[in-house]
Each structure stands twice: as C-alpha cells, then as structure tokens.
Amino acid sequence: MAWISHLVTSELGWIFREQPTVDVGIDAHLEVVDSAASTATGQLLASGFHEVVCPRLDHEREKCS
C-alpha cells in the first residue's frame, strides 16, 4: 500500500487516503488534484488492492496469472 501511496502522491500529485477499516472492499480513495490551480477537484477513485481475481464462466473465482 505504501508503494501505491507514493506513486499517487509523487508521480500524479493526487491525494491518497487509505481506508483503515478491515473488510472486503475499498482499501483507499484517490482524489484528483488540478495541478494548475493546486486544488482538489472532488473527483474520487476508489479501489481495493488485495488480489486480482479473474471472472470465470462457471462463476467461481480464481487468481489471475
């Protein structure tokens, strides 16, 4: 998670907010920053970082390779 936080803040200049709740779901919010105006835009991205799972036709789950 620290690596992703570093990339978001250093490379994109966006705001990274880790969600400390332990559950299955959203692990962090990313907020887009308008670099020209140096203000947050209010546009959010939410994501989970646990494991990437590929869908299958039989509706079972498996890790993507």
C-alpha positions as CSV (number, residue, x, y, z in Angstrom):
1,M,0.0,0.0,0.0
2,A,2.9,2.4,0.8
3,W,4.2,2.0,-2.8
4,I,0.9,2.9,-4.3
5,S,0.5,5.8,-2.0
6,H,4.0,7.0,-3.0
7,L,3.2,6.7,-6.7
8,V,-0.1,8.5,-6.4
9,T,1.3,11.4,-4.4
10,S,4.7,11.8,-6.1
11,E,4.0,10.9,-9.7
12,L,0.4,12.1,-10.1
13,G,0.3,14.8,-7.4
14,W,-3.0,13.4,-6.2
15,I,-4.3,12.9,-2.7
16,F,-4.2,9.3,-1.3
17,R,-6.4,8.3,1.6
18,E,-6.0,4.8,3.0
19,Q,-9.2,3.3,4.5
20,P,-8.2,1.6,7.7
21,T,-11.3,-0.5,8.1
22,V,-10.5,-4.2,7.8
23,D,-13.1,-5.7,5.5
24,V,-13.5,-6.9,1.9
25,G,-13.9,-3.9,-0.3
26,I,-12.4,-0.4,-0.8
27,D,-8.9,-0.1,0.6
28,A,-8.2,3.5,-0.5
29,H,-9.6,6.6,-2.1
30,L,-7.6,8.7,-4.6
31,E,-8.6,12.3,-5.1
32,V,-7.6,14.0,-8.4
33,V,-5.8,17.4,-7.9
34,D,-5.9,20.1,-10.6
35,S,-2.2,20.9,-10.7
36,A,-2.6,24.2,-12.5
37,A,-5.0,25.5,-9.7
38,S,-3.4,23.5,-6.9
39,T,-6.9,22.4,-5.8
40,A,-8.7,19.1,-5.3
41,T,-11.3,18.5,-8.0
42,G,-13.7,16.4,-5.9
43,Q,-13.2,13.5,-8.4
44,L,-12.6,10.3,-6.4
45,L,-11.3,6.9,-7.4
46,A,-11.9,4.0,-5.0
47,S,-10.1,0.7,-5.2
48,G,-9.2,-2.5,-3.4
49,F,-5.6,-3.8,-3.6
50,H,-5.9,-7.3,-2.2
51,E,-5.8,-9.8,-5.0
52,V,-6.8,-9.6,-8.6
53,V,-9.5,-12.2,-9.4
54,C,-10.5,-13.2,-12.9
55,P,-14.1,-14.0,-13.7
56,R,-14.9,-17.5,-15.0
57,L,-18.0,-18.7,-16.9
58,D,-18.9,-21.1,-14.0
59,H,-19.0,-18.0,-11.6
60,E,-16.1,-19.4,-9.5
61,R,-13.2,-17.2,-8.6
62,E,-9.5,-17.7,-9.3
63,K,-6.4,-15.6,-9.1
64,C,-5.3,-14.1,-12.4
65,S,-2.0,-15.2,-13.6
